[in-house]
Amino acid sequence: MKVLLTAFDPFGGESVNPAAEAIQRVPVSIADIEVITFEVPTVFRESVKVVMRAIQRVHPDVVLCIGQAGGRSDIAVERVAINLDDASITDNAGNQPKDTMIALDGPAAIFATIPVKKLVQAIRDRGIPASVSNSAGTFVCNHLFYGVLNRCAKEFPGIRVGFIHVPFLPSQVIARTAASSMSLEVIVQAIEAAIGALA
């Protein structure tokens, strides 16, 4: 089995993205699963384009996207992506779509094609807090999740697609009041557990 593991670059004024930092530390092989990592620009439209190009080049069995969700306290495995862009901040190219459909000919929502609850349990089995999330937001994370699900359903129906949100790193919350965080080591362990559960 081959997994394409993606993560976004820093955005929103942050100098670091825990997702990008974490995938750099994930082994290239987990339980006989080949892991190929790929950093994605935090840019509407462009993010989907670059991941689809990577899919065409790599031919993975699974695409697992990782994103930062500041404010969350656990690892969140996303169950569904919605056909909506509604950004409260600009992306890294200055785009800020409001109340915009991602795909005019696409369904209102698409469910992840990975075993969401199985991944959550695998992460919890490592002693790491994890939950099923029913909202990936309306920023670039959801945009990429929906876009890749929608494109793969049409072009690569055999490829499974999922998305995991991770909390801030401790260094990102020093000046934030009562903000949750998780160490990079634990985030990496959670991703490894999730990938292992895909076998």
N, CA, C and O of each residue as an XYZ file, in Angstrom:
796
protein
N       0.841     -1.194      0.000
C       0.000      0.000      0.000
C       0.879      1.248      0.000
O       1.954      1.277      0.599
N       0.395      2.261     -0.681
C       1.126      3.524     -0.776
C       0.220      4.660     -0.310
O      -0.921      4.777     -0.756
N       0.741      5.504      0.599
C      -0.010      6.634      1.135
C       0.682      7.932      0.753
O       1.878      8.103      0.989
N      -0.075      8.842      0.162
C       0.405     10.197     -0.089
C      -0.033     11.037      1.096
O      -1.227     11.245      1.310
N       0.938     11.523      1.868
C       0.684     12.280      3.085
C       0.992     13.748      2.819
O       2.139     14.104      2.548
N      -0.029     14.604      2.896
C       0.165     16.021      2.575
C      -0.023     16.890      3.813
O      -0.686     16.493      4.771
N       0.567     18.073      3.779
C       0.392     19.070      4.839
C       0.596     20.452      4.256
O       1.317     20.631      3.274
N      -0.050     21.427      4.876
C       0.038     22.803      4.404
C       1.262     23.530      4.953
O       1.797     23.182      6.006
N       1.687     24.543      4.211
C       2.731     25.434      4.711
C       2.120     26.396      5.737
O       0.896     26.461      5.848
N       2.944     27.150      6.494
C       2.399     28.084      7.499
C       1.482     29.123      6.864
O       1.685     29.543      5.725
N       0.467     29.528      7.627
C      -0.497     30.521      7.129
C      -1.007     31.354      8.296
O      -0.729     31.061      9.459
N      -1.756     32.395      7.964
C      -2.380     33.220      8.992
C      -1.405     33.948      9.889
O      -1.718     34.233     11.045
N      -0.224     34.253      9.370
C       0.764     34.969     10.161
C       1.642     34.087     11.024
O       2.528     34.589     11.716
N       1.416     32.784     10.996
C       2.236     31.856     11.782
C       3.558     31.593     11.056
O       3.615     31.613      9.827
N       4.609     31.349     11.825
C       5.912     31.036     11.235
C       6.110     29.542     11.068
O       7.086     29.102     10.460
N       5.183     28.762     11.609
C       5.296     27.312     11.569
C       3.909     26.709     11.401
O       2.918     27.303     11.826
N       3.833     25.538     10.787
C       2.585     24.791     10.700
C       2.858     23.412     11.277
O       3.698     22.689     10.742
N       2.181     23.021     12.350
C       2.458     21.718     12.961
C       2.258     20.551     12.011
O       2.932     19.528     12.131
N       1.337     20.697     11.069
C       1.104     19.632     10.097
C       2.342     19.405      9.236
O       2.777     18.269      9.049
N       2.904     20.488      8.718
C       4.098     20.388      7.871
C       5.287     19.880      8.653
O       6.071     19.073      8.153
N       5.425     20.359      9.902
C       6.531     19.896     10.736
C       6.404     18.401     11.026
O       7.397     17.674     11.030
N       5.192     17.957     11.263
C       4.967     16.561     11.633
C       5.248     15.597     10.490
O       5.901     14.574     10.696
N       4.766     15.905      9.288
C       4.936     14.923      8.199
C       6.405     14.748      7.825
O       6.789     13.718      7.273
N       7.228     15.760      8.128
C       8.662     15.635      7.855
C       9.315     14.581      8.745
O      10.397     14.080      8.441
N       8.643     14.252      9.845
C       9.203     13.313     10.820
C       8.552     11.931     10.764
O       8.933     11.031     11.513
N       7.588     11.768      9.891
C       6.928     10.468      9.742
C       7.828      9.540      8.934
O       8.359      9.955      7.903
N       8.015      8.297      9.372
C       8.865      7.355      8.630
C       8.350      7.118      7.208
O       7.162      7.282      6.926
N       9.262      6.732      6.326
C       8.880      6.477      4.935
C       8.186      5.132      4.777
O       7.646      4.831      3.712
N       8.197      4.329      5.828
C       7.521      3.035      5.804
C       6.919      2.748      7.171
O       7.613      2.822      8.185
N       5.635      2.423      7.204
C       4.921      2.093      8.438
C       4.084      0.844      8.185
O       3.169      0.861      7.362
N       4.393     -0.229      8.886
C       3.622     -1.480      8.757
C       3.470     -1.892      7.293
O       2.370     -2.198      6.834
N       4.576     -1.895      6.576
C       4.594     -2.253      5.158
C       3.855     -1.275      4.253
O       3.564     -1.584      3.097
N       3.555     -0.101      4.782
C       2.921      0.951      3.981
C       3.993      1.957      3.577
O       4.711      2.486      4.426
N       4.095      2.214      2.284
C       5.033      3.232      1.801
C       4.400      4.602      1.986
O       3.254      4.821      1.592
N       5.145      5.522      2.586
C       4.631      6.863      2.870
C       5.416      7.890      2.062
O       6.642      7.965      2.147
N       4.695      8.672      1.285
C       5.301      9.731      0.476
C       4.727     11.057      0.958
O       3.512     11.253      0.925
N       5.584     11.965      1.403
C       5.114     13.229      1.961
C       5.197     14.355      0.934
O       6.032     14.344      0.030
N       4.299     15.330      1.106
C       4.183     16.399      0.116
C       3.622     17.643      0.795
O       2.558     17.582      1.410
N       4.322     18.768      0.692
C       3.834     20.022      1.267
C       2.982     20.768      0.254
O       3.317     20.847     -0.928
N       1.870     21.315      0.743
C       0.863     21.948     -0.116
C       0.764     23.436      0.218
O       0.808     23.796      1.394
N       0.633     24.299     -0.771
C       0.445     25.723     -0.488
C      -0.937     25.984      0.107
O      -1.930     25.411     -0.341
N      -0.996     26.843      1.107
C      -2.286     27.198      1.712
C      -2.952     28.244      0.836
O      -3.024     29.425      1.175
N      -3.435     27.768     -0.301
C      -4.029     28.637     -1.317
C      -5.234     27.922     -1.930
O      -5.118     26.791     -2.401
N      -6.377     28.581     -1.920
C      -7.557     28.037     -2.568
C      -7.244     27.717     -4.034
O      -6.438     28.401     -4.665
N      -7.874     26.696     -4.556
C      -7.712     26.216     -5.940
C      -6.337     25.594     -6.181
O      -6.237     24.444     -6.608
N      -5.287     26.354     -5.906
C      -3.941     25.861     -6.182
C      -3.641     24.605     -5.370
O      -2.976     23.693     -5.860
N      -4.127     24.555     -4.138
C      -3.867     23.390     -3.286
C      -4.393     22.109     -3.926
O      -3.712     21.083     -3.921
N      -5.584     22.169     -4.467
C      -6.171     20.980     -5.111
C      -5.385     20.614     -6.362
O      -5.125     19.437     -6.612
N      -5.009     21.605     -7.137
C      -4.254     21.347     -8.368
C      -2.939     20.628     -8.088
O      -2.595     19.666     -8.775
N      -2.201     21.095     -7.073
C      -0.888     20.496     -6.825
C      -1.025     19.094     -6.246
O      -0.203     18.225     -6.536
N      -2.046     18.862     -5.434
C      -2.241     17.511     -4.898
C      -2.689     16.554     -6.008
O      -2.255     15.402     -6.037
N      -3.525     17.003     -6.894
C      -3.947     16.129     -8.003
C      -2.771     15.801     -8.920
O      -2.683     14.691     -9.447
N      -1.870     16.760     -9.110
C      -0.665     16.467     -9.894
C       0.200     15.437     -9.179
O       0.769     14.547     -9.811
N       0.296     15.562     -7.863
C       1.074     14.586     -7.084
C       0.441     13.201     -7.164
O       1.149     12.199     -7.250
N      -0.871     13.143     -7.136
C      -1.578     11.856     -7.260
C      -1.265     11.212     -8.599
O      -1.006     10.011     -8.665
N      -1.286     11.991     -9.655
C      -0.992     11.459    -10.988
C       0.433     10.950    -11.087
O       0.715     10.013    -11.834
N       1.327     11.565    -10.337
C       2.729     11.172    -10.366
C       3.016      9.971     -9.461
O       3.791      9.088     -9.831
N       2.400      9.934     -8.288
C       2.711      8.941     -7.266
C       1.846      7.684     -7.362
O       2.305      6.589     -7.038
N       0.594      7.838     -7.807
C      -0.384      6.731     -7.875
C      -0.579      6.075     -6.507
O      -0.327      4.879     -6.359
N      -1.026      6.843     -5.501
C      -1.207      6.272     -4.156
C      -2.500      5.470     -4.045
O      -3.396      5.586     -4.882
N      -2.576      4.663     -3.002
C      -3.826      3.981     -2.665
C      -4.685      4.862     -1.768
O      -5.914      4.793     -1.796
N      -4.014      5.694     -0.970
C      -4.698      6.584     -0.031
C      -4.038      7.959     -0.070
O      -2.815      8.068     -0.156
N      -4.859      9.005     -0.005
C      -4.362     10.370      0.196
C      -4.836     10.799      1.574
O      -6.037     10.854      1.838
N      -3.891     11.101      2.446
C      -4.217     11.535      3.801
C      -3.664     12.941      3.993
O      -2.450     13.142      4.051
N      -4.562     13.903      4.088
C      -4.164     15.306      4.221
C      -4.179     15.699      5.698
O      -5.079     15.318      6.446
N      -3.168     16.468      6.102
C      -3.048     16.924      7.482
C      -3.101     18.446      7.497
O      -2.470     19.107      6.672
N      -3.865     19.000      8.451
C      -3.971     20.451      8.553
C      -3.962     20.922      9.995
O      -4.241     20.153     10.916
N      -3.643     22.173     10.177
C      -3.642     22.814     11.500
C      -5.036     23.328     11.826
O      -5.677     23.989     11.009
N      -5.496     23.011     13.040
C      -6.761     23.567     13.525
C      -6.502     24.196     14.879
O      -6.720     23.565     15.913
N      -6.045     25.422     14.879
C      -5.761     26.125     16.120
C      -7.000     26.240     16.977
O      -8.066     26.627     16.497
N      -6.858     25.903     18.247
C      -8.001     25.945     19.150
C      -8.529     24.573     19.506
O      -9.172     24.398     20.541
N      -8.258     23.592     18.645
C      -8.678     22.224     18.974
C      -7.675     21.615     19.949
O      -6.489     21.945     19.939
N      -8.182     20.722     20.787
C      -7.340     20.152     21.830
C      -6.929     18.714     21.553
O      -6.103     18.158     22.277
N      -7.500     18.096     20.503
C      -7.157     16.717     20.199
C      -6.925     16.537     18.707
O      -7.054     17.477     17.924
N      -6.581     15.311     18.330
C      -6.445     14.974     16.915
C      -7.848     14.735     16.366
O      -8.584     13.905     16.898
N      -8.220     15.438     15.326
C      -9.579     15.358     14.776
C      -9.546     14.716     13.391
O      -8.988     15.279     12.449
N     -10.140     13.549     13.281
C     -10.252     12.880     11.988
C     -11.574     13.323     11.366
O     -12.647     13.068     11.914
N     -11.483     13.981     10.227
C     -12.663     14.579      9.612
C     -13.529     13.540      8.885
O     -13.026     12.687      8.154
N     -14.846     13.639      9.109
C     -15.777     12.699      8.498
C     -16.335     13.202      7.164
O     -16.657     12.402      6.285
N     -16.451     14.527      7.011
C     -17.152     15.055      5.843
C     -16.563     16.387      5.398
O     -16.118     17.193      6.215
N     -16.570     16.600      4.092
C     -16.160     17.880      3.509
C     -17.382     18.507      2.855
O     -18.199     17.805      2.260
N     -17.508     19.823      2.961
C     -18.665     20.503      2.374
C     -18.258     21.372      1.192
O     -17.120     21.831      1.096
N     -19.202     21.582      0.310
C     -18.967     22.315     -0.935
C     -19.104     23.817     -0.704
O     -19.994     24.461     -1.259
N     -18.215     24.367      0.118
C     -18.309     25.781      0.469
C     -16.963     26.350      0.877
O     -16.244     25.766      1.689
N     -16.635     27.487      0.308
C     -15.517     28.317      0.755
C     -16.104     29.552      1.418
O     -16.932     30.242      0.824
N     -15.679     29.835      2.651
C     -16.148     31.030      3.351
C     -15.057     31.435      4.341
O     -15.129     31.120      5.529
N     -14.063     32.129      3.836
C     -12.839     32.380      4.586
C     -12.937     33.613      5.486
O     -13.385     34.679      5.064
N     -12.505     33.437      6.739
C     -12.473     34.568      7.675
C     -11.158     35.332      7.569
O     -11.062     36.477      8.010
N     -10.134     34.689      6.975
C      -8.841     35.337      6.728
C      -8.430     35.041      5.287
O      -9.042     34.210      4.616
N      -7.394     35.726      4.821
C      -6.916     35.468      3.469
C      -6.007     34.242      3.461
O      -5.380     33.910      4.467
N      -5.948     33.580      2.312
C      -4.985     32.493      2.150
C      -3.618     33.103      1.836
O      -3.458     34.323      1.873
N      -2.650     32.270      1.534
C      -1.289     32.784      1.325
C      -1.096     33.504     -0.005
O      -0.006     33.997     -0.292
N      -2.145     33.567     -0.814
C      -2.084     34.335     -2.054
C      -3.016     35.546     -1.999
O      -3.214     36.230     -3.003
N      -3.579     35.800     -0.837
C      -4.457     36.959     -0.677
C      -5.909     36.716     -1.032
O      -6.700     37.659     -1.053
N      -6.279     35.475     -1.312
C      -7.666     35.155     -1.644
C      -8.509     35.028     -0.377
O      -8.039     34.505      0.634
N      -9.747     35.502     -0.429
C     -10.662     35.367      0.696
C     -12.092     35.177      0.186
O     -12.925     36.075      0.312
N     -12.374     33.999     -0.392
C     -13.716     33.765     -0.928
C     -14.767     33.746      0.173
O     -14.509     33.293      1.288
N     -15.938     34.237     -0.150
C     -17.060     34.275      0.779
C     -18.268     33.591      0.144
O     -18.642     33.897     -0.989
N     -18.872     32.668      0.881
C     -20.102     31.996      0.431
C     -20.001     31.508     -1.012
O     -20.900     31.738     -1.821
N     -18.892     30.830     -1.324
C     -18.614     30.384     -2.686
C     -18.581     28.866     -2.756
O     -17.958     28.217     -1.916
N     -19.244     28.300     -3.747
C     -19.186     26.858     -3.939
C     -17.807     26.459     -4.458
O     -17.216     27.174     -5.267
N     -17.303     25.335     -4.000
C     -16.017     24.835     -4.481
C     -16.177     24.252     -5.876
O     -15.363     24.513     -6.762
N     -17.221     23.467     -6.070
C     -17.495     22.848     -7.372
C     -18.962     23.068     -7.715
O     -19.846     22.558     -7.027
N     -19.221     23.820     -8.769
C     -20.598     24.141     -9.143
C     -21.408     22.898     -9.485
O     -22.624     22.871     -9.295
N     -20.731     21.869     -9.991
C     -21.425     20.635    -10.369
C     -21.248     19.529     -9.330
O     -21.549     18.366     -9.597
N     -20.758     19.899     -8.141
C     -20.476     18.889     -7.123
C     -21.583     18.773     -6.094
O     -22.412     19.675     -5.973
N     -21.608     17.675     -5.350
C     -22.602     17.507     -4.283
C     -22.359     18.485     -3.145
O     -21.279     19.065     -3.032
N     -23.374     18.662     -2.301
C     -23.262     19.594     -1.186
C     -22.203     19.149     -0.186
O     -21.555     19.980      0.450
N     -22.029     17.846     -0.047
C     -21.038     17.314      0.888
C     -20.567     15.954      0.392
O     -21.278     15.263     -0.339
N     -19.352     15.579      0.802
C     -18.787     14.271      0.452
C     -18.139     13.699      1.709
O     -17.389     14.385      2.403
N     -18.438     12.436      1.989
C     -17.845     11.786      3.150
C     -16.440     11.279      2.827
O     -16.141     10.892      1.697
N     -15.593     11.294      3.849
C     -14.260     10.712      3.718
C     -14.387      9.247      3.295
O     -15.352      8.571      3.653
N     -13.422      8.776      2.546
C     -13.449      7.389      2.079
C     -12.442      6.515      2.820
O     -12.152      5.397      2.396
N     -11.912      7.027      3.924
C     -11.081      6.232      4.823
C     -11.954      5.787      6.003
O     -13.005      6.383      6.239
N     -11.543      4.756      6.747
C     -12.321      4.323      7.926
C     -12.089      5.260      9.113
O     -11.216      5.016      9.946
N     -12.861      6.309      9.178
C     -12.644      7.402     10.120
C     -12.568      6.914     11.569
O     -11.620      7.238     12.284
N     -13.555      6.145     11.998
C     -13.586      5.715     13.404
C     -12.453      4.742     13.723
O     -11.968      4.702     14.853
N     -12.035      3.964     12.739
C     -10.905      3.060     12.950
C      -9.626      3.849     13.201
O      -8.820      3.469     14.050
N      -9.436      4.934     12.475
C      -8.252      5.774     12.687
C      -8.292      6.441     14.052
O      -7.275      6.516     14.742
N      -9.467      6.928     14.444
C      -9.610      7.548     15.756
C      -9.237      6.550     16.854
O      -8.507      6.895     17.783
N      -9.732      5.325     16.750
C      -9.435      4.322     17.763
C      -7.945      3.978     17.799
O      -7.374      3.788     18.873
N      -7.326      3.898     16.633
C      -5.898      3.585     16.566
C      -5.069      4.668     17.255
O      -4.081      4.371     17.926
N      -5.478      5.916     17.085
C      -4.776      7.028     17.736
C      -4.997      6.977     19.247
O      -4.062      7.174     20.023
N      -6.224      6.713     19.654
C      -6.515      6.603     21.093
C      -5.754      5.441     21.726
O      -5.328      5.519     22.879
N      -5.590      4.368     20.962
C      -4.857      3.209     21.476
C      -3.403      3.547     21.788
O      -2.752      2.839     22.557
N      -2.895      4.616     21.200
C      -1.543      5.097     21.512
C      -1.545      6.024     22.732
O      -0.505      6.553     23.126
N      -2.720      6.210     23.315
C      -2.821      7.099     24.466
C      -2.907      8.561     24.102
O      -2.574      9.429     24.908
N      -3.360      8.844     22.871
C      -3.430     10.219     22.369
C      -4.893     10.603     22.181
O      -5.640      9.844     21.565
N      -5.329     11.759     22.692
C      -6.718     12.187     22.512
C      -7.064     12.358     21.034
O      -6.328     12.996     20.281
N      -8.194     11.780     20.635
C      -8.629     11.871     19.238
C     -10.143     11.765     19.176
O     -10.776     11.178     20.054
N     -10.711     12.337     18.134
C     -12.163     12.291     17.970
C     -12.542     12.381     16.501
O     -11.741     12.774     15.652
N     -13.786     12.005     16.225
C     -14.358     12.207     14.901
C     -14.864     13.644     14.840
O     -15.556     14.103     15.749
N     -14.521     14.345     13.779
C     -14.998     15.714     13.580
C     -15.956     15.741     12.393
O     -15.717     15.110     11.364
N     -17.042     16.483     12.563
C     -18.022     16.614     11.490
C     -17.957     17.963     10.786
O     -18.865     18.330     10.040
N     -16.875     18.697     11.029
C     -16.696     19.971     10.334
C     -15.219     20.264     10.122
O     -14.467     20.450     11.079
N     -14.817     20.301      8.873
C     -13.437     20.656      8.526
C     -13.300     22.151      8.289
O     -12.283     22.619      7.777
N     -14.344     22.906      8.670
C     -14.317     24.351      8.495
C     -14.703     24.762      7.086
O     -15.290     23.979      6.339
N     -14.372     25.990      6.729
C     -14.669     26.506      5.387
C     -13.472     27.246      4.802
O     -13.615     28.080      3.908
N     -12.279     26.922      5.327
C     -11.053     27.541      4.822
C     -10.366     26.561      3.863
O     -11.028     25.687      3.304
N      -9.078     26.693      3.671
C      -8.369     25.904      2.661
C      -8.334     24.408      3.014
O      -8.286     23.566      2.117
N      -8.358     24.074      4.302
C      -8.370     22.656      4.692
C      -9.583     21.950      4.096
O      -9.447     20.935      3.413
N     -10.762     22.492      4.359
C     -11.975     21.900      3.807
C     -11.967     21.956      2.287
O     -12.408     21.017      1.624
N     -11.464     23.059      1.734
C     -11.392     23.213      0.281
C     -10.585     22.078     -0.353
O     -11.013     21.477     -1.338
N      -9.423     21.794      0.220
C      -8.588     20.716     -0.313
C      -9.253     19.358     -0.110
O      -9.269     18.531     -1.021
N      -9.797     19.129      1.070
C     -10.462     17.876      1.394
C     -11.592     17.605      0.398
O     -11.672     16.524     -0.186
N     -12.462     18.599      0.213
C     -13.575     18.443     -0.723
C     -13.070     18.287     -2.153
O     -13.515     17.404     -2.887
N     -12.142     19.146     -2.537
C     -11.663     19.130     -3.916
C     -11.035     17.812     -4.311
O     -11.287     17.308     -5.406
N     -10.211     17.240     -3.426
C      -9.559     15.966     -3.748
C     -10.568     14.826     -3.727
O     -10.518     13.946     -4.586
N     -11.488     14.825     -2.757
C     -12.546     13.808     -2.749
C     -13.360     13.849     -4.045
O     -13.630     12.815     -4.656
N     -13.739     15.041     -4.445
C     -14.578     15.215     -5.634
C     -13.849     14.785     -6.904
O     -14.410     14.086     -7.747
N     -12.599     15.209     -7.029
C     -11.823     14.857     -8.222
C     -11.507     13.358     -8.261
O     -11.599     12.728     -9.314
N     -11.140     12.800     -7.121
C     -10.801     11.371     -7.096
C     -12.018     10.508     -7.395
O     -11.894      9.471     -8.048
N     -13.194     10.922     -6.926
C     -14.421     10.163     -7.211
C     -14.649     10.044     -8.712
O     -15.174      9.039     -9.191
N     -14.253     11.074     -9.447
C     -14.463     11.098    -10.895
C     -13.292     10.499    -11.675
O     -13.491      9.799    -12.668
N     -12.070     10.781    -11.217
C     -10.884     10.411    -11.992
C     -10.137      9.194    -11.465
O      -9.552      8.436    -12.239
N     -10.155      9.007    -10.146
C      -9.425      7.897     -9.515
C     -10.295      7.262     -8.432
O      -9.982      7.381     -7.248
N     -11.379      6.591     -8.816
C     -12.333      6.085     -7.822
C     -11.761      5.047     -6.861
O     -12.363      4.775     -5.823
N     -10.624      4.471     -7.185
C     -10.021      3.485     -6.290
C      -9.204      4.085     -5.168
O      -8.803      3.375     -4.246
N      -8.949      5.387     -5.230
C      -8.126      6.047     -4.215
C      -9.005      6.525     -3.059
O     -10.015      7.196     -3.272
N      -8.612      6.175     -1.844
C      -9.321      6.646     -0.655
C      -8.712      7.969     -0.188
O      -7.511      8.199     -0.328
N      -9.559      8.825      0.364
C      -9.134     10.172      0.746
C      -9.619     10.497      2.151
O     -10.770     10.233      2.496
N      -8.730     11.072      2.962
C      -9.115     11.493      4.301
C      -8.381     12.748      4.728
O      -7.435     13.190      4.075
N      -8.833     13.315      5.837
C      -8.234     14.552      6.350
C      -8.176     14.480      7.869
O      -9.130     14.053      8.520
N      -7.037     14.905      8.426
C      -6.850     14.965      9.878
C      -6.405     16.361     10.273
O      -5.476     16.917      9.689
N      -7.080     16.926     11.276
C      -6.672     18.210     11.841
C      -5.876     17.986     13.121
O      -6.214     17.127     13.936
N      -4.816     18.770     13.285
C      -3.980     18.675     14.481
C      -3.958     20.033     15.193
O      -4.134     21.072     14.557
N      -3.738     20.022     16.536
C      -3.716     21.290     17.291
C      -2.450     22.099     17.034
O      -1.525     21.661     16.351
N      -2.449     23.296     17.610
C      -1.247     24.125     17.639
C      -0.108     23.392     18.340
O      -0.339     22.477     19.129
N       1.120     23.805     18.043
C       2.283     23.412     18.821
C       2.380     24.312     20.063
O       1.855     25.425     20.053
N       3.041     23.849     21.127
C       3.186     24.705     22.318
C       3.784     26.077     22.014
O       3.381     27.073     22.617
N       4.736     26.140     21.091
C       5.376     27.420     20.763
C       4.409     28.423     20.145
O       4.661     29.628     20.165
N       3.296     27.921     19.591
C       2.328     28.812     18.951
C       1.329     29.419     19.925
O       0.611     30.353     19.567
N       1.270     28.905     21.153
C       0.241     29.365     22.081
C       0.805     30.144     23.267
O       0.082     30.459     24.212
N       2.089     30.449     23.212
C       2.720     31.162     24.338
C       1.996     32.472     24.643
O       1.788     32.816     25.806
N       1.616     33.194     23.601
C       0.955     34.486     23.801
C      -0.561     34.395     23.679
O      -1.245     35.418     23.709
N      -1.094     33.184     23.542
C      -2.542     33.007     23.433
C      -3.106     32.556     24.783
O      -2.581     31.632     25.404
N      -4.161     33.205     25.224
C      -4.764     32.867     26.509
C      -5.595     31.604     26.404
O      -6.503     31.516     25.578
N      -5.284     30.627     27.242
C      -6.062     29.385     27.354
C      -6.192     28.637     26.033
O      -7.208     27.990     25.780
N      -5.179     28.722     25.203
C      -5.213     27.996     23.928
C      -4.611     26.608     24.107
O      -3.610     26.439     24.804
N      -5.227     25.619     23.473
C      -4.750     24.241     23.564
C      -3.581     24.027     22.617
O      -3.441     24.721     21.609
N      -2.740     23.049     22.961
C      -1.624     22.700     22.090
C      -1.274     21.231     22.293
O      -1.773     20.575     23.207
N      -0.412     20.737     21.423
C       0.049     19.350     21.505
C       1.484     19.319     21.016
O       1.832     20.026     20.071
N       2.317     18.509     21.646
C       3.717     18.455     21.250
C       3.869     17.840     19.860
O       3.046     17.033     19.429
N       4.922     18.232     19.179
C       5.174     17.705     17.847
C       5.369     16.190     17.890
O       4.913     15.476     16.996
N       6.037     15.709     18.915
C       6.270     14.271     19.048
C       4.955     13.500     19.101
O       4.819     12.457     18.460
N       3.998     14.004     19.857
C       2.708     13.325     19.987
C       1.925     13.403     18.677
O       1.274     12.434     18.286
N       1.984     14.544     18.002
C       1.303     14.674     16.705
C       1.851     13.663     15.709
O       1.091     13.025     14.981
N       3.169     13.519     15.679
C       3.795     12.541     14.769
C       3.323     11.131     15.120
O       3.001     10.351     14.223
N       3.277     10.793     16.402
C       2.814      9.471     16.821
C       1.368      9.232     16.382
O       1.012      8.125     15.977
N       0.551     10.261     16.464
C      -0.853     10.144     16.061
C      -0.965      9.859     14.559
O      -1.747      9.007     14.138
N      -0.183     10.574     13.767
C      -0.217     10.357     12.315
C       0.273      8.960     11.974
O      -0.299      8.292     11.112
N       1.329      8.515     12.647
C       1.832      7.159     12.417
C       0.762      6.120     12.753
O       0.593      5.144     12.021
N       0.040      6.324     13.856
C      -1.016      5.404     14.238
C      -2.130      5.379     13.207
O      -2.662      4.319     12.875
N      -2.480      6.562     12.702
C      -3.527      6.651     11.684
C      -3.133      5.918     10.414
O      -3.941      5.195      9.831
N      -1.908      6.102      9.991
C      -1.437      5.420      8.771
C      -1.421      3.909      8.981
O      -1.826      3.154      8.098
N      -0.957      3.471     10.141
C      -0.941      2.052     10.433
C      -2.320      1.430     10.376
O      -2.467      0.273      9.981
N      -3.338      2.193     10.770
C      -4.711      1.700     10.761
C      -5.277      1.554      9.350
O      -6.315      0.920      9.159
N      -4.604      2.135      8.371
C      -5.090      2.037      6.985
C      -4.732      0.696      6.354
O      -5.286      0.330      5.318
N      -3.810     -0.038      6.970
C      -3.320     -1.290      6.367
C      -4.452     -2.290      6.188
O      -4.226     -3.396      5.696
